[in-house]
Amino acid sequence: MILKRGSVINYGIPYLGSKTKLIDKIATLFPPADNFYDLFGGGFSCTHYMLEHRRKSYNKFYYNELRPGLCELIRDAIDGKYNHDVFKPEWISSERFMAEKESNAYIKIIWSFGNDGKNYIFGKEIEQQKRSMHQAIIFDEFDNFMRYTLGIDKWPNHLSTTGKRIYIRRLANNLGRLELRQLERLEQLERLEQLERLQLTNLSYEKVIIKPDSVIYCDIPYKGTIDYGSTFNHSEFFDWAGSQSNPVFISEYNIDDSRFTLLKNINHRSTYSSKRNSGGVVEKVYCNKSALKYFKGLNNG
C-alpha cells in the first residue's frame, strides 16, 4: 500500500510540490474530527497518508484539486487501471507529450520531467535509449541497443515485469530509471482500503461544502515559487480561511497576517522553490483562530 525505497516512504502519485516527505510531520498537528478535508490535494500524498495512518481519527476523507485530470488519474489508479498485470503503457514520445499533455493527466504528470506537467521526461539525447528499454520491459521487444546493453536477446523465463525492471537496474545502472518507477506510485493506490470513506472533487476551494466538525488542510500555491498550473489570489484565500469556523491548517513559506498563527517550522530541501540553496528551505504550517483551542503551548521547532 505504501511504496518504500530505503528510508523514504512515498505517498500519492509523483507530483511537483508533493508533501510526501513532509506529511508525517505536518499531520501530527491535525486534531481528530468527523471529517478531514485536503482542499489543495495535488498528488494525493496528504490524503493517502491520512487514510493509511489517521483513518481512526476521521470518519470521512475529502480530497479536492482544482487542476483538471488529477481526480480522474487518482480514481483510475485506485480502481486498478494501472496495475502492471493489466496496464501495458504505450511509449509516449516527446512529440506526443507536447500534443496531448493538456488533455491527458497521465501523460502530463507521469511523462513530464520532475512531474512539472510542462517539460518532457527525457532529453533528446537519451529518448531513443529509454524507448528501447520501455519496449523491452513492457512488450518483450529487443532492439540492437538492448541486446548490446544487456547482453541478452530475450528475458529469462518466468521473469515478471517487476523482475525485468530490477534486472535492467542491476545491469544498466541508471539507464533503468524509467517512468515505470512512477507507474509503481500509481499501482500502489489500488491497495487503498476503506474507500467508501473517501470522496474526490474537482472544484475551486471555496466551492467545496465544508461540513461541521471538520479539519481542513490547505497546501496552497506558495508565493515566489514556480507557477505550476493556475493563478492564485492569496488575499482572497486568507479572507476565506480566516472566516472558517472549522480549524484550518496552511502550508506556506511565510504568512504575514495576524489572523494566522505559526505552529511548526519544517526544514527540508525543495526542488521547485526560488529560495532553495545548499542549506535547504524552511516550510511553515500556520493555523486560523479556530484551530488555536487545540494548542495550549506552541512549539515551532
N, C-alpha and C positions, 0 to 999 in steps of 0.2 A: 504493500500500500504506500510505502514511502521509499523513494529512491535514495540510496546511501552510497557515497563514494568516499572511502577513507573516513574522515571525521565530519564530512559535510553532508547534511541531510537536505534534500531539495523538496519543496512543496509546490504544487500547481504546475503550470506549464512554463517553459523558458520564455522570459519576457523582460524587456527593458525596464529597469527600475524595480524589479521584483524584490519583495521583502523576505524572500526565502531564508536568507542568512540572519535576519534580524527579528523575525516574528516571534521567536521563543522569548526574547527579551521584552518585546512590546506587549505581548499577550498577558504577561504577569500583572499588568495594570488593570485589565478588564475585570470588573466585578460580575458576579453571577446575575442573571436576569432571565426573563422568559424568552426574549428574542435577541439575536445578535445580527447586526447589520454591517456589512462590508460594502460601503457605498461607492468606493472607487476601486473596485475589485481587481482590475488589471489582469495579471496572470493567474489569479485564483489562489495564490500562495497563502494568504491570510485565512481565507475561508477553509481551505484544505487543512491547514494546521489546526484550526479551531475544531473542525469535525473529527480530527484524529485525537487531539489532546484535551479539548474542553467540551466534549459532547455532553457530559453530565451537568455542565453549568448552564446550558440553554436548551430550550425545547425546540426552537426553530432557528434556522440559519438563513440569512438572506444575502446573496451575492448580487451586486449590481455593477454594471460597467457601461458607460455611455458609448464608447468606441464600437463601431459595428463589427460583427463577426465573432467577437470573443465568446459571447454567451453560447453561440451555436457550436463553436470549436470545443468548448469545455463540455457542453452537453453531449456532443458526439463522442468525446473521449470517455466520459462516464458510461455511455451506452455501449462501449466496446468497439466502436468503429475502427480504432487504431490498434487493436490487438494484433500483434505480429502474425498470429495464425490465420487471420482473415484479411488483413490490410497489406497489400503489396504496392507500396508507393511508387508511382512513376517518377522518373528523373525529371526534375524541374530545371531547365536551362536558365541562364541569365536573361535571355530574351523573353522566355515565357514568364519569368518572375516579374519583369518590368511591365508586361502586358496585362497580368492578371492579379497583381498584388492588392489592388484596391477593391477587388470583388471577391477575393478568396482569402479568408483569415488564416487558413492552414498554410498557404503559400506565403502570405505576408509575414507571419511570425516564424514558422519553422525554417523557412528558406531565406531568412534575412540575416545579415551579419550582426552579431550581438543582439539578435531579435529586436532590432530597431524598427522593423517594418518598412525600411526605406531602401537599404542597400543589399545587394545580392550577397549570399553567404560566402561565396568563394571568389578569389581573384581570378582574372582571365588566365594567368599562367598555370594554375592548377585545376581549373574547372574540368578539363578533359580527364585528368587522372582521377578526380573524385567521381566523375561519371562512371569510369571503368570499375571502380570499387563498388559503387552502388549497384551497377548491373550484375556484378559477380555475386554480391551478397543476396540481393533480392530475387534475381532471375537466373542465377547459375550460369551467367554468360561470361566467359573468359576471353578477353582480347589479348593481343600480344603484350601489352603493358602489364596486365595481371599475371600472365604466365611467367613473365620475366621477374616481376616483383616478388611473387610468392613461391616461384619455383614449382608450381603445380598447374595442371590444366583442368582440374576438377576438384571438388571438395571431397574430403574423406567421407565415407559412408555414414549416414545417420547423424550428420552434424546439423544442429538446429541453427536458426537464424542468429540467435544469441551466440552460439558457438562460433559461427562464421565471423561475427564481429570481433570476438576475443582473439580468434586465430589471426585476423588481419592486424590487430593491435600489437600482437606479440612479434609478428614477422616484419611488419612495415612501420612500426613505431607510430609516430604522429600522423602518418598518412591515413591511418584508420579512423581519425577523429571526424567522422561523417555527421551529417544531420541526423543519422539514425540514433545517435545518443539523445538527441532532442525528442525523437519519437518515443523513446523509453519514458520520458516525462509524461507524454500523453497516455501511454499504456497504463501507467500506474493509477490513473484516475478511475479506471474501470473497477478497481478493487475497493472503492469507497463504499462504506456501509451506511445504513440509516438514511438513505437518500430521500425518503418520504419527508424528512425534516428540512430539506434544502429547497430553496426557491431561487431561480436565476432570473434577473430582469435586465433589460437594455434601455435604461432611462437616464435622464439628467437627474442628479442627486436630489434636487428639490422636488421632483415629481414622485419620488418613492414615498409611499404611505408608511409612516413610522408608527408602529403600534405602541401602546403604553407598556411600561416595564421592559424597556429595551436598552441595549448598549450599542452605540454607533461608533464605528471606526472609519476614519477618512484619511486615506493615503493620497492627498491631493497633489496635483502637479506643483512641483517646487519652483519658487521664484529663482530665476537665474540659471535654470538648467535647460537642457535640450528640449525643444518643443516636439513632443512625440505624438502628435495627433490632433489637438484642438486648442483653441484659445480658452483661457480660463480667467474669470473675473474673481480675484481673491477677495475684494471688498464685499461683493455680494455674498460670497460663501461665508465669510466671517460673520456677517449680519445674520445669516441663516443659522449657523452653528451656535451663535451667542444667544439666539432666541429659543433654542430647543429645551424642552423640559426634561428630556432624557439625557443621560451623560453622553458627551461626545468627546472622542479622543482623536487627535490630529497629529499626523507626522509632517514635519517641515524642518527646514534648517533654522528658521527663526520666525517667530510671530511677535510683532511689536504692537500688541493690542491688549489693553488692560482687562478685557473680558476673558482672557485665556491665561492659564497658569502652566508653567513649565513643570512637568513631572519627572522626566528622565532624559539624560544625555546618553547617546549610544555612539561610541567610536567605531568607525569601520572605514574600509576603502570603497570608494564609489567609482563605478565605471562610466557614469554619464554626467557627473557634476562638473561645472566650470570651475568649482572651487577645489577640485581634487589636487593633491600634491603627495609627496612621499610620506607625509605623516597621516594621510587619510583625512576623513571629514567627521564631523560630529552631527549626527541626526538627532532631532529632539522630538519628544512626544509631549503635546500640550493637551489640556482638557478645558471644557467650559465650566461654568459655575455649578451646573447641575451635577457634575461629577465630583466636586470637591468634598462632598459629605463622606465619600469613601476613603479619604486620605486625611488622617489626623495630623500626620507629620510628613513632610515632603523630603525625600532623598533623591537628589537629581543625579546621583552617580550612575 
